[in-house]
Amino acid sequence: GGDRAGTQAVIDGQIAAFRRDDGDAAFSYAAPAIQHMFGTVDNFMAMVRGGYRPVYRPQTYHFGAVAMVDGQIVQKVHVVGPDGGAVTAFYIMEKQPDGSWRIAGCSLGAPEERSA
């Protein structure tokens, strides 16, 4: 439905922003609680560069299933990172009062549903 398209557009937008090192744009896709936690764009980007290389500089990625986990909407993204390693990124999506979607968290896990 529209929600799935909306959540994927946000993730696409953030990954595109990472690829061009547009910290302001990348940070704008983060949920308010995430923005508050990091405080500044520089802090956020340092964390991404340090801990999230696969989504900071993916070779390729494609969207997987959407799951409900503890009442939260989680979009799985299958990523091939800059080193060629496969990971699954689990994006926690949060709907804002205005109806837009933001990213409320991301964790990297073992690759799922590998495609040839």
N, CA, C and O of each residue as an XYZ file, in Angstrom:
464
protein
N       0.814     -1.206      0.000
C       0.000      0.000      0.000
C       0.850      1.260      0.000
O       2.061      1.209     -0.217
N       0.207      2.377      0.244
C       0.910      3.647      0.259
C       1.949      3.737      1.345
O       2.975      4.396      1.177
N       1.689      3.067      2.482
C       2.657      3.117      3.573
C       3.979      2.490      3.157
O       5.048      3.023      3.452
N       3.900      1.352      2.469
C       5.123      0.670      2.044
C       5.919      1.557      1.091
O       7.141      1.660      1.199
N       5.207      2.204      0.147
C       5.891      3.107     -0.776
C       6.503      4.276     -0.009
O       7.608      4.722     -0.315
N       5.779      4.760      0.983
C       6.268      5.890      1.773
C       7.503      5.555      2.582
O       8.452      6.337      2.632
N       7.493      4.377      3.222
C       8.659      3.999      4.025
C       9.864      3.755      3.128
O      10.984      4.124      3.483
N       9.649      3.137      1.970
C      10.774      2.851      1.079
C      11.350      4.131      0.502
O      12.561      4.233      0.310
N      10.497      5.108      0.221
C      10.991      6.380     -0.313
C      11.901      7.081      0.682
O      12.886      7.712      0.297
N      11.568      6.968      1.968
C      12.393      7.581      3.010
C      13.757      6.899      3.090
O      14.785      7.570      3.186
N      13.767      5.574      3.049
C      15.038      4.834      3.103
C      15.866      5.121      1.846
O      17.072      5.351      1.935
N      15.214      5.108      0.673
C      15.911      5.466     -0.573
C      16.542      6.849     -0.453
O      17.694      7.060     -0.832
N      15.763      7.786      0.082
C      16.246      9.157      0.202
C      17.442      9.268      1.119
O      18.396      9.989      0.827
N      17.390      8.543      2.244
C      18.507      8.630      3.169
C      19.764      7.985      2.584
O      20.858      8.535      2.717
N      19.621      6.832      1.942
C      20.798      6.183      1.348
C      21.395      7.064      0.252
O      22.616      7.166      0.134
N      20.538      7.700     -0.550
C      21.028      8.616     -1.584
C      21.796      9.777     -0.950
O      22.825     10.211     -1.468
N      21.280     10.274      0.179
C      21.958     11.373      0.877
C      23.312     10.924      1.414
O      24.290     11.666      1.319
N      23.380      9.707      1.980
C      24.670      9.178      2.459
C      25.670      9.112      1.304
O      26.830      9.497      1.454
N      25.211      8.623      0.159
C      26.113      8.419     -0.979
C      26.737      9.729     -1.447
O      27.867      9.742     -1.936
N      26.002     10.834     -1.299
C      26.559     12.121     -1.723
C      27.067     12.931     -0.524
O      27.375     14.116     -0.647
N      27.149     12.266      0.642
C      27.627     12.906      1.870
C      26.846     14.173      2.213
O      27.414     15.164      2.670
N      25.546     14.123      1.987
C      24.660     15.232      2.346
C      24.089     14.945      3.734
O      23.003     14.384      3.878
N      24.855     15.348      4.748
C      24.478     15.050      6.120
C      23.158     15.667      6.524
O      22.362     15.040      7.224
N      22.921     16.902      6.085
C      21.671     17.574      6.450
C      20.463     16.792      5.944
O      19.490     16.591      6.671
N      20.537     16.360      4.701
C      19.422     15.598      4.129
C      19.271     14.252      4.830
O      18.160     13.846      5.172
N      20.394     13.559      5.044
C      20.339     12.248      5.691
C      19.718     12.354      7.084
O      18.893     11.529      7.477
N      20.128     13.378      7.814
C      19.639     13.587      9.183
C      18.149     13.915      9.180
O      17.436     13.588     10.129
N      17.680     14.559      8.116
C      16.273     14.978      8.058
C      15.326     13.782      7.995
O      14.147     13.908      8.326
N      15.829     12.629      7.575
C      14.991     11.431      7.497
C      14.911     10.693      8.837
O      14.123      9.758      8.981
N      15.713     11.101      9.805
C      15.723     10.453     11.114
C      14.556     10.961     11.958
O      14.204     12.139     11.909
N      13.969     10.060     12.726
C      12.860     10.421     13.608
C      13.334     11.433     14.652
O      14.523     11.490     14.965
N      12.410     12.228     15.190
C      12.782     13.251     16.177
C      13.614     12.717     17.353
O      14.545     13.383     17.806
N      13.285     11.534     17.839
C      14.036     10.985     18.977
C      15.488     10.703     18.601
O      16.390     10.883     19.419
N      15.710     10.264     17.371
C      17.072      9.997     16.895
C      17.829     11.318     16.755
O      18.987     11.429     17.158
N      17.154     12.320     16.177
C      17.792     13.624     16.029
C      18.175     14.197     17.389
O      19.245     14.782     17.555
N      17.282     14.017     18.355
C      17.548     14.523     19.706
C      18.727     13.786     20.337
O      19.558     14.392     21.013
N      18.791     12.481     20.113
C      19.849     11.657     20.705
C      21.228     12.085     20.185
O      22.186     12.169     20.953
N      21.321     12.352     18.890
C      22.627     12.700     18.310
C      22.926     14.188     18.396
O      24.085     14.594     18.487
N      21.878     14.994     18.369
C      22.072     16.421     18.580
C      22.487     17.192     17.348
O      21.888     18.216     17.018
N      23.516     16.702     16.664
C      24.009     17.411     15.490
C      24.151     16.462     14.303
O      24.260     15.245     14.458
N      24.146     17.054     13.131
C      24.365     16.297     11.904
C      25.735     15.611     11.933
O      25.864     14.459     11.519
N      26.748     16.318     12.418
C      28.098     15.754     12.445
C      28.169     14.508     13.317
O      28.796     13.517     12.942
N      27.524     14.557     14.484
C      27.502     13.393     15.369
C      26.831     12.211     14.682
O      27.306     11.077     14.750
N      25.714     12.501     14.018
C      24.958     11.459     13.333
C      25.786     10.831     12.217
O      25.862      9.607     12.110
N      26.402     11.660     11.392
C      27.173     11.145     10.267
C      28.405     10.374     10.729
O      28.797      9.394     10.096
N      29.015     10.810     11.826
C      30.166     10.078     12.368
C      29.748      8.674     12.786
O      30.474      7.707     12.552
N      28.569      8.565     13.408
C      28.056      7.260     13.811
C      27.794      6.388     12.590
O      28.132      5.204     12.583
N      27.198      6.968     11.566
C      26.885      6.198     10.360
C      28.164      5.704      9.682
O      28.270      4.538      9.302
N      29.127      6.607      9.537
C      30.385      6.216      8.888
C      31.106      5.144      9.692
O      31.730      4.246      9.126
N      31.018      5.242     11.020
C      31.733      4.293     11.872
C      31.050      2.947     11.995
O      31.713      1.910     12.004
N      29.711      2.955     12.090
C      29.016      1.721     12.422
C      28.096      1.160     11.364
O      27.612      0.035     11.486
N      27.850      1.939     10.323
C      26.866      1.522      9.320
C      27.405      1.648      7.903
O      26.728      2.150      7.006
N      28.649      1.179      7.719
C      29.262      1.286      6.387
C      28.382      0.698      5.270
O      28.303      1.284      4.191
N      27.718     -0.448      5.506
C      26.952     -1.033      4.396
C      25.851     -0.116      3.867
O      25.618     -0.077      2.659
N      25.163      0.629      4.753
C      24.111      1.511      4.253
C      24.642      2.908      3.931
O      23.975      3.702      3.269
N      25.852      3.193      4.410
C      26.497      4.470      4.068
C      27.042      4.421      2.639
O      26.958      5.402      1.901
N      27.598      3.279      2.262
C      28.180      3.129      0.925
C      27.802      1.770      0.327
O      28.680      0.961      0.026
N      26.511      1.518      0.156
C      26.127      0.207     -0.392
C      26.530      0.078     -1.858
O      26.466      1.037     -2.628
N      26.946     -1.136     -2.219
C      27.119     -1.401     -3.657
C      25.737     -1.531     -4.285
O      25.442     -0.916     -5.310
N      24.904     -2.337     -3.654
C      23.525     -2.517     -4.104
C      22.656     -2.754     -2.875
O      23.147     -3.137     -1.813
N      21.365     -2.521     -3.040
C      20.416     -2.898     -1.994
C      19.046     -3.115     -2.626
O      18.731     -2.552     -3.674
N      18.238     -3.945     -1.965
C      16.848     -4.085     -2.383
C      15.984     -4.330     -1.162
O      16.440     -4.857     -0.147
N      14.736     -3.939     -1.284
C      13.823     -4.026     -0.152
C      13.291     -5.441      0.011
O      12.953     -6.115     -0.963
N      13.227     -5.871      1.254
C      12.649     -7.167      1.582
C      11.282     -6.984      2.216
O      10.551     -6.047      1.894
N      10.949     -7.885      3.115
C       9.637     -7.897      3.742
C       9.495     -6.766      4.756
O      10.479     -6.223      5.259
N       8.247     -6.434      5.036
C       7.929     -5.549      6.144
C       7.372     -6.420      7.262
O       6.512     -7.269      7.029
N       7.867     -6.205      8.472
C       7.433     -7.007      9.613
C       6.965     -6.094     10.740
O       7.368     -4.935     10.830
N       6.112     -6.637     11.588
C       5.757     -5.948     12.823
C       6.565     -6.590     13.943
O       6.482     -7.798     14.162
N       7.339     -5.786     14.644
C       8.156     -6.293     15.743
C       7.882     -5.426     16.963
O       8.181     -4.232     16.964
N       7.315     -6.028     17.995
C       6.978     -5.283     19.212
C       6.155     -4.027     18.901
O       6.369     -2.965     19.485
N       5.218     -4.174     17.976
C       4.343     -3.062     17.646
C       4.962     -2.014     16.734
O       4.339     -0.996     16.432
N       6.195     -2.271     16.297
C       6.868     -1.323     15.412
C       6.935     -1.897     14.007
O       7.046     -3.109     13.823
N       6.866     -1.016     13.022
C       6.969     -1.436     11.621
C       8.447     -1.494     11.250
O       9.164     -0.499     11.352
N       8.888     -2.661     10.822
C      10.291     -2.860     10.459
C      10.375     -3.233      8.978
O       9.803     -4.229      8.538
N      11.102     -2.410      8.224
C      11.353     -2.678      6.805
C      12.727     -3.319      6.680
O      13.735     -2.735      7.077
N      12.755     -4.529      6.123
C      14.039     -5.195      5.890
C      14.615     -4.732      4.562
O      13.899     -4.618      3.568
N      15.918     -4.466      4.555
C      16.612     -4.083      3.335
C      17.837     -4.976      3.187
O      18.680     -5.047      4.082
N      17.925     -5.646      2.063
C      19.046     -6.545      1.799
C      20.136     -5.750      1.092
O      19.929     -5.211      0.005
N      21.294     -5.689      1.731
C      22.356     -4.771      1.310
C      23.633     -5.547      0.995
O      23.985     -6.494      1.697
N      24.318     -5.135     -0.064
C      25.697     -5.565     -0.301
C      26.566     -4.350     -0.017
O      26.491     -3.335     -0.710
N      27.389     -4.475      1.012
C      28.191     -3.356      1.480
C      29.393     -3.076      0.604
O      29.627     -3.772     -0.384
N      30.163     -2.047      0.970
C      31.307     -1.633      0.161
C      32.377     -2.713      0.049
O      33.162     -2.719     -0.899
N      32.407     -3.628      1.022
C      33.408     -4.708      0.996
C      32.879     -5.947      0.281
O      33.568     -6.966      0.219
N      31.666     -5.872     -0.258
C      31.083     -7.013     -0.949
C      30.319     -7.954     -0.044
O      29.734     -8.931     -0.512
N      30.318     -7.666      1.265
C      29.614     -8.516      2.216
C      28.127     -8.204      2.236
O      27.715     -7.048      2.129
N      27.321     -9.268      2.375
C      25.873     -9.100      2.431
C      25.417     -8.949      3.874
O      25.887     -9.659      4.762
N      24.499     -8.019      4.099
C      23.873     -7.859      5.410
C      22.397     -7.552      5.188
O      21.992     -7.132      4.104
N      21.610     -7.767      6.224
C      20.233     -7.284      6.216
C      20.155     -6.112      7.183
O      20.556     -6.222      8.341
N      19.637     -4.997      6.700
C      19.412     -3.824      7.545
C      17.940     -3.817      7.945
O      17.052     -3.941      7.102
N      17.700     -3.670      9.246
C      16.344     -3.640      9.769
C      16.026     -2.196     10.168
O      16.522     -1.689     11.174
N      15.195     -1.556      9.362
C      14.844     -0.156      9.605
C      13.538     -0.082     10.392
O      12.508     -0.582      9.939
N      13.580      0.538     11.566
C      12.368      0.784     12.335
C      11.744      2.080     11.819
O      12.366      3.141     11.870
N      10.527      1.984     11.328
C       9.860      3.128     10.712
C       8.807      3.703     11.656
O       8.052      2.965     12.289
N       8.771      5.003     11.737
C       7.859      5.681     12.654
C       7.037      6.715     11.883
O       7.587      7.601     11.230
N       5.725      6.587     11.970
C       4.843      7.540     11.295
C       4.709      8.787     12.161
O       4.451      8.700     13.362
N       4.888      9.940     11.537
C       4.834     11.213     12.250
C       3.395     11.733     12.274
O       2.558     11.288     11.490
N       3.112     12.680     13.179
C       1.748     13.230     13.253
C       1.230     13.791     11.931
O       0.023     13.796     11.688
N       2.141     14.265     11.074
C       1.699     14.820      9.790
C       1.526     13.748      8.716
O       1.211     14.054      7.567
N       1.737     12.479      9.105
C       1.551     11.383      8.170
C       2.794     10.953      7.435
O       2.788      9.943      6.732
N       3.871     11.716      7.593
C       5.130     11.346      6.939
C       5.830     10.247      7.733
O       5.512     10.003      8.897
N       6.775      9.599      7.088
C       7.550      8.537      7.738
C       8.954      9.020      8.037
O       9.543      9.787      7.275
N       9.479      8.554      9.167
C      10.872      8.799      9.525
C      11.494      7.485      9.983
O      10.794      6.526     10.309
N      12.812      7.462     10.000
C      13.565      6.282     10.431
C      13.868      6.426     11.922
O      14.568      7.349     12.338
N      13.334      5.503     12.719
C      13.486      5.572     14.173
C      14.584      4.652     14.679
O      14.802      4.548     15.887
N      15.269      3.993     13.776
C      16.362      3.116     14.177
C      16.734      2.198     13.036
O      15.928      1.924     12.147
N      17.960      1.728     13.074
C      18.420      0.770     12.069
C      19.394     -0.164     12.744
O      20.292      0.274     13.462
N      19.217     -1.459     12.513
C      20.208     -2.416     12.996
C      20.627     -3.301     11.840
O      19.843     -3.587     10.936
N      21.868     -3.723     11.887
C      22.411     -4.581     10.829
C      22.501     -5.996     11.354
O      22.976     -6.228     12.466
N      22.039     -6.953     10.542
C      22.054     -8.347     10.958
C      22.602     -9.242      9.875
O      23.010     -8.792      8.805
N      22.600    -10.519     10.182
C      23.082    -11.511      9.226
C      22.221    -11.461      7.968
O      21.028    -11.167      8.040
N      22.825    -11.747      6.817
C      22.057    -11.673      5.577
C      20.924    -12.703      5.559
O      21.101    -13.854      5.958
N      19.771    -12.264      5.092
C      18.618    -13.133      4.920
C      18.259    -13.162      3.445
O      18.607    -12.251      2.693
N      17.559    -14.215      3.035
C      16.955    -14.271      1.699
C      17.958    -13.862      0.631
O      17.674    -13.003     -0.204
N      19.096    -14.464      0.664
C      20.113    -14.114     -0.328
C      19.626    -14.442     -1.724
O      19.018    -15.485     -1.967
N      19.904    -13.541     -2.619
C      19.572    -13.818     -4.023
C      20.882    -14.015     -4.786
O      21.924    -13.471     -4.420
N      20.800    -14.800     -5.843
C      22.009    -15.150     -6.598
C      22.627    -13.904     -7.227
O      23.652    -13.996     -7.901
